[in-house]
Amino acid sequence: KTVGGMGLLYYEGGPLGECTIRVVFKTAGTHGNSGVVIRMPEAPTDAWYGVHNGYEVQIDSSGDEWHATGALYSLSKTKKGFQKPAGEWNTMEITLAGQRTTVRLNGEVVNEFQGGQAVPERKMWYEPVRGPRPDKGYIGLQNHDPASVVYFREISVQPLSK
């Protein structure tokens, strides 16, 4: 369960390469905001490191297509309409294959992003720095703000077959 203000819980076991990250989550209300942070080049040093230097796969039940569940925060739009209502469990699968990131939500592909593709200009300080990310990186879960409660039931990683 996410509580409190901005924060980041990350996997300390080292950077991960080609894999599928499975996250089962639910939002507590109509304003649930969190995220799965991927491709962080180094272990994070502060709560904003992952948002700025990795990619945040958004969990946000009320955001627009650039910020709703499945979007790569402010970089790549999601297809909306696949998140279940507050209180119901959702399954997100994030596949990292080279520079390609594919996001599935409840079995539907909602986002495909290729590192290096054109992205909107950075407008605000809190948006991610534009530019490449490593093929291997740290992963984590974002805690957004006190009003955004998100529950996580399962987080697992499956390496891709070679």
Steps between C-alpha positions, in 0.01 A plus 500: 500500500632844412483758779647843561657731248737454209716191536668214316543138606754332273645153446850498651610178327654687208396609154268281293525443125258330263204383707128528566399677820156395626321731744156432648351816650178679588418861573306591813300783344447702187833680551763228525844606380816289510732340249748229414839657434725318252841543335655712777872513412612500864358423841277798583629766736170682559125461445505683163798315351291233329253745347780720366755238389299184431161446341190505720229263381208691642229371731244781507127440487421863418776615264483597133649272232854629576459436874243220543576139586734347244651827373873557521458818701491798258695305235263248342118491506292211628180357359242584766203294613669178610546575871240345728301718744641596840513205737548238225834333429683581176789313342772699325780330308797708389731328253851637451669370182803703398377859472136392448254531789159335460226556759201267533212583732253224579616309191483792252803674350456863603843641418803418289802725528831477319791681662610783274157564350375859482351625828341831606726776625561511876289783643510461879782427748328185627477334158765248396822618343482420129758267350604136491471252784712188550396152388558393863381705793355506848125470557276635774154605613404865534298645785344825379307698761294446818167504311612229254465156655600204285525138621748250355426127531769355276825616344702245306771496235543236230814514281431477126608178329807530283 
